[in-house]
């Protein structure tokens, strides 16, 4: 069963990726790699900056290579922020 917090994180990631990549939300698939979606290193930095602000983290771009899909990154962020709550800010 999917944890509701993980699904919220997954939805935030989809929204952020759609904005960064100038794509429709339904074009962001959870199991497709970020590079296959069109995310390059510069856009990846933009995504990481948003993640760090939203979740009060200090992750580096390498995270996107270690967790290269929405599902993997959402799972990682769920674990990394298990005790913390996201800042009250708009989507990444």
N, CA and C atoms as a LAMMPS dump frame, in Angstrom:
ITEM: TIMESTEP
0
ITEM: NUMBER OF ATOMS
276
ITEM: BOX BOUNDS ff ff ff
-5.0000000000000000e+02 5.0000000000000000e+02
-5.0000000000000000e+02 5.0000000000000000e+02
-5.0000000000000000e+02 5.0000000000000000e+02
ITEM: ATOMS id mol type element x y z
1 1 1 N 0.842 -1.173 0
2 1 2 C 0 0 0
3 1 3 C 0.893 1.244 0
4 2 1 N 0.484 2.259 -0.723
5 2 2 C 1.257 3.484 -0.836
6 2 3 C 0.934 4.41 0.321
7 3 1 N 1.958 4.88 0.98
8 3 2 C 1.819 5.834 2.068
9 3 3 C 1.339 7.167 1.487
10 4 1 N 0.408 7.83 2.16
11 4 2 C -0.134 9.083 1.632
12 4 3 C 0.93 10.175 1.565
13 5 1 N 1.877 10.171 2.499
14 5 2 C 2.958 11.165 2.457
15 5 3 C 3.852 10.931 1.241
16 6 1 N 4.142 9.674 0.956
17 6 2 C 4.948 9.379 -0.23
18 6 3 C 4.199 9.808 -1.486
19 7 1 N 2.899 9.6 -1.525
20 7 2 C 2.119 10.022 -2.692
21 7 3 C 2.097 11.541 -2.813
22 8 1 N 2.04 12.254 -1.692
23 8 2 C 2.115 13.719 -1.729
24 8 3 C 3.464 14.177 -2.278
25 9 1 N 4.529 13.541 -1.836
26 9 2 C 5.871 13.867 -2.333
27 9 3 C 5.946 13.562 -3.826
28 10 1 N 5.439 12.419 -4.223
29 10 2 C 5.439 12.023 -5.638
30 10 3 C 4.683 13.07 -6.477
31 11 1 N 3.547 13.525 -5.992
32 11 2 C 2.76 14.536 -6.713
33 11 3 C 3.537 15.852 -6.818
34 12 1 N 4.221 16.255 -5.731
35 12 2 C 5.051 17.463 -5.77
36 12 3 C 6.165 17.329 -6.804
37 13 1 N 6.8 16.154 -6.834
38 13 2 C 7.885 15.93 -7.795
39 13 3 C 7.368 15.988 -9.224
40 14 1 N 6.233 15.363 -9.488
41 14 2 C 5.65 15.406 -10.836
42 14 3 C 5.372 16.843 -11.264
43 15 1 N 4.763 17.607 -10.358
44 15 2 C 4.438 19.003 -10.657
45 15 3 C 5.7 19.809 -10.945
46 16 1 N 6.701 19.63 -10.104
47 16 2 C 7.959 20.355 -10.288
48 16 3 C 8.625 19.985 -11.605
49 17 1 N 8.678 18.703 -11.899
50 17 2 C 9.29 18.262 -13.156
51 17 3 C 8.531 18.796 -14.364
52 18 1 N 7.225 18.775 -14.309
53 18 2 C 6.426 19.299 -15.422
54 18 3 C 6.743 20.779 -15.651
55 19 1 N 6.861 21.541 -14.568
56 19 2 C 7.182 22.964 -14.69
57 19 3 C 8.592 23.175 -15.235
58 20 1 N 9.556 22.465 -14.667
59 20 2 C 10.953 22.628 -15.079
60 20 3 C 11.163 22.212 -16.526
61 21 1 N 10.491 21.146 -16.939
62 21 2 C 10.678 20.597 -18.284
63 21 3 C 9.686 21.161 -19.312
64 22 1 N 8.795 22.048 -18.875
65 22 2 C 7.759 22.614 -19.752
66 22 3 C 6.963 21.506 -20.432
67 23 1 N 6.507 20.559 -19.595
68 23 2 C 5.714 19.44 -20.095
69 23 3 C 4.395 19.388 -19.351
70 24 1 N 3.462 18.658 -19.92
71 24 2 C 2.185 18.446 -19.25
72 24 3 C 2.386 17.471 -18.101
73 25 1 N 1.599 17.627 -17.057
74 25 2 C 1.71 16.779 -15.878
75 25 3 C 1.564 15.302 -16.224
76 26 1 N 0.662 14.978 -17.144
77 26 2 C 0.441 13.567 -17.492
78 26 3 C 1.577 12.971 -18.323
79 27 1 N 2.536 13.792 -18.727
80 27 2 C 3.707 13.294 -19.448
81 27 3 C 4.823 12.833 -18.5
82 28 1 N 4.684 13.126 -17.216
83 28 2 C 5.698 12.763 -16.231
84 28 3 C 5.321 11.409 -15.644
85 29 1 N 6.047 10.386 -16.056
86 29 2 C 5.774 9.027 -15.596
87 29 3 C 6.696 8.686 -14.433
88 30 1 N 6.127 7.997 -13.448
89 30 2 C 6.835 7.739 -12.197
90 30 3 C 8.025 6.796 -12.318
91 31 1 N 8.039 5.931 -13.32
92 31 2 C 9.131 4.957 -13.449
93 31 3 C 10.059 5.219 -14.632
94 32 1 N 9.944 6.377 -15.24
95 32 2 C 10.835 6.763 -16.335
96 32 3 C 11.96 7.594 -15.743
97 33 1 N 13.184 7.331 -16.169
98 33 2 C 14.32 8.079 -15.606
99 33 3 C 14.228 9.559 -15.932
100 34 1 N 14.814 10.346 -15.061
101 34 2 C 14.812 11.79 -15.261
102 34 3 C 15.476 12.172 -16.577
103 35 1 N 16.56 11.499 -16.935
104 35 2 C 17.227 11.813 -18.2
105 35 3 C 16.327 11.469 -19.384
106 36 1 N 15.587 10.377 -19.302
107 36 2 C 14.662 10.025 -20.383
108 36 3 C 13.529 11.047 -20.496
109 37 1 N 13.179 11.681 -19.384
110 37 2 C 12.158 12.726 -19.413
111 37 3 C 12.702 14.037 -19.98
112 38 1 N 14.041 14.155 -20.05
113 38 2 C 14.653 15.36 -20.594
114 38 3 C 15.359 16.223 -19.573
115 39 1 N 15.515 15.733 -18.356
116 39 2 C 16.182 16.505 -17.32
117 39 3 C 17.691 16.407 -17.506
118 40 1 N 18.329 17.548 -17.703
119 40 2 C 19.787 17.569 -17.805
120 40 3 C 20.364 18.076 -16.485
121 41 1 N 21.669 18.229 -16.423
122 41 2 C 22.296 18.596 -15.148
123 41 3 C 21.887 19.985 -14.676
124 42 1 N 21.715 20.915 -15.572
125 42 2 C 21.337 22.27 -15.171
126 42 3 C 19.913 22.285 -14.627
127 43 1 N 19.007 21.623 -15.32
128 43 2 C 17.633 21.539 -14.836
129 43 3 C 17.555 20.688 -13.564
130 44 1 N 18.449 19.723 -13.451
131 44 2 C 18.512 18.908 -12.248
132 44 3 C 18.88 19.742 -11.033
133 45 1 N 19.789 20.667 -11.203
134 45 2 C 20.156 21.568 -10.105
135 45 3 C 18.929 22.367 -9.675
136 46 1 N 18.155 22.827 -10.635
137 46 2 C 16.93 23.561 -10.318
138 46 3 C 15.967 22.695 -9.494
139 47 1 N 15.834 21.434 -9.879
140 47 2 C 14.976 20.512 -9.133
141 47 3 C 15.5 20.307 -7.714
142 48 1 N 16.802 20.091 -7.571
143 48 2 C 17.398 19.874 -6.245
144 48 3 C 17.247 21.104 -5.36
145 49 1 N 17.409 22.283 -5.915
146 49 2 C 17.222 23.514 -5.129
147 49 3 C 15.793 23.567 -4.589
148 50 1 N 14.829 23.244 -5.428
149 50 2 C 13.434 23.228 -4.984
150 50 3 C 13.178 22.189 -3.915
151 51 1 N 13.739 20.999 -4.09
152 51 2 C 13.599 19.936 -3.083
153 51 3 C 14.19 20.386 -1.755
154 52 1 N 15.376 20.965 -1.807
155 52 2 C 16.035 21.404 -0.579
156 52 3 C 15.231 22.48 0.144
157 53 1 N 14.658 23.406 -0.607
158 53 2 C 13.83 24.442 0.008
159 53 3 C 12.557 23.852 0.585
160 54 1 N 11.905 23.026 -0.174
161 54 2 C 10.614 22.46 0.239
162 54 3 C 10.742 21.568 1.463
163 55 1 N 11.786 20.76 1.508
164 55 2 C 11.918 19.756 2.562
165 55 3 C 13.031 20.047 3.564
166 56 1 N 13.584 21.253 3.525
167 56 2 C 14.635 21.666 4.463
168 56 3 C 15.789 20.662 4.476
169 57 1 N 16.252 20.322 3.278
170 57 2 C 17.361 19.386 3.121
171 57 3 C 18.554 20.114 2.519
172 58 1 N 19.641 19.398 2.358
173 58 2 C 20.826 19.96 1.693
174 58 3 C 21.404 18.911 0.741
175 59 1 N 20.541 18.388 -0.09
176 59 2 C 20.942 17.351 -1.05
177 59 3 C 21.732 17.96 -2.201
178 60 1 N 22.468 17.117 -2.879
179 60 2 C 23.266 17.526 -4.034
180 60 3 C 22.718 16.847 -5.288
181 61 1 N 23.157 17.309 -6.418
182 61 2 C 22.672 16.814 -7.714
183 61 3 C 22.858 15.299 -7.851
184 62 1 N 23.852 14.736 -7.201
185 62 2 C 24.113 13.302 -7.29
186 62 3 C 22.914 12.465 -6.845
187 63 1 N 22.056 13.043 -6.027
188 63 2 C 20.854 12.331 -5.588
189 63 3 C 20.007 11.886 -6.779
190 64 1 N 19.983 12.695 -7.829
191 64 2 C 19.164 12.352 -8.996
192 64 3 C 19.732 11.168 -9.775
193 65 1 N 20.985 10.849 -9.557
194 65 2 C 21.585 9.667 -10.186
195 65 3 C 21.392 8.439 -9.3
196 66 1 N 21.342 8.661 -7.996
197 66 2 C 21.127 7.559 -7.053
198 66 3 C 19.655 7.152 -6.998
199 67 1 N 18.775 8.109 -7.218
200 67 2 C 17.325 7.868 -7.217
201 67 3 C 16.768 8.502 -8.488
202 68 1 N 16.934 7.829 -9.647
203 68 2 C 16.715 8.46 -10.949
204 68 3 C 15.289 8.47 -11.498
205 69 1 N 14.306 8.126 -10.677
206 69 2 C 12.911 8.193 -11.127
207 69 3 C 12.078 8.878 -10.047
208 70 1 N 10.89 9.299 -10.416
209 70 2 C 9.985 9.91 -9.441
210 70 3 C 9.743 8.949 -8.278
211 71 1 N 9.461 7.681 -8.585
212 71 2 C 9.186 6.718 -7.516
213 71 3 C 10.369 6.559 -6.569
214 72 1 N 11.557 6.406 -7.114
215 72 2 C 12.737 6.222 -6.27
216 72 3 C 13.053 7.463 -5.448
217 73 1 N 12.929 8.63 -6.079
218 73 2 C 13.209 9.874 -5.366
219 73 3 C 12.162 10.136 -4.287
220 74 1 N 10.911 9.86 -4.573
221 74 2 C 9.854 10.041 -3.572
222 74 3 C 10.086 9.131 -2.367
223 75 1 N 10.481 7.906 -2.627
224 75 2 C 10.768 6.966 -1.542
225 75 3 C 11.935 7.465 -0.691
226 76 1 N 12.988 7.935 -1.353
227 76 2 C 14.137 8.477 -0.634
228 76 3 C 13.717 9.673 0.226
229 77 1 N 12.962 10.592 -0.36
230 77 2 C 12.545 11.788 0.366
231 77 3 C 11.615 11.445 1.523
232 78 1 N 10.791 10.438 1.335
233 78 2 C 9.927 9.979 2.435
234 78 3 C 10.788 9.572 3.621
235 79 1 N 11.816 8.795 3.354
236 79 2 C 12.708 8.342 4.431
237 79 3 C 13.506 9.502 5.018
238 80 1 N 13.999 10.382 4.163
239 80 2 C 14.851 11.489 4.608
240 80 3 C 14.084 12.522 5.429
241 81 1 N 12.792 12.586 5.215
242 81 2 C 11.99 13.597 5.898
243 81 3 C 10.949 12.979 6.824
244 82 1 N 11.16 11.755 7.225
245 82 2 C 10.159 11.034 8.027
246 82 3 C 9.747 11.79 9.287
247 83 1 N 10.669 12.46 9.907
248 83 2 C 10.361 13.188 11.136
249 83 3 C 10.012 14.649 10.883
250 84 1 N 10.384 15.156 9.724
251 84 2 C 10.164 16.568 9.424
252 84 3 C 8.935 16.743 8.554
253 85 1 N 8.395 17.946 8.562
254 85 2 C 7.274 18.275 7.68
255 85 3 C 7.776 19.293 6.675
256 86 1 N 7.253 19.261 5.446
257 86 2 C 7.714 20.229 4.452
258 86 3 C 7.342 21.652 4.868
259 87 1 N 8.141 22.581 4.417
260 87 2 C 7.835 23.998 4.669
261 87 3 C 6.516 24.319 4.001
262 88 1 N 5.838 25.277 4.527
263 88 2 C 4.558 25.687 3.971
264 88 3 C 4.812 26.595 2.771
265 89 1 N 5.251 25.984 1.674
266 89 2 C 5.544 26.714 0.456
267 89 3 C 4.848 26.034 -0.7
268 90 1 N 4.725 26.728 -1.825
269 90 2 C 4.115 26.084 -2.993
270 90 3 C 4.979 24.951 -3.495
271 91 1 N 4.478 24.235 -4.478
272 91 2 C 5.203 23.099 -5.073
273 91 3 C 6.621 23.498 -5.422
274 92 1 N 7.477 22.515 -5.462
275 92 2 C 8.912 22.696 -5.716
276 92 3 C 9.178 23.635 -6.845
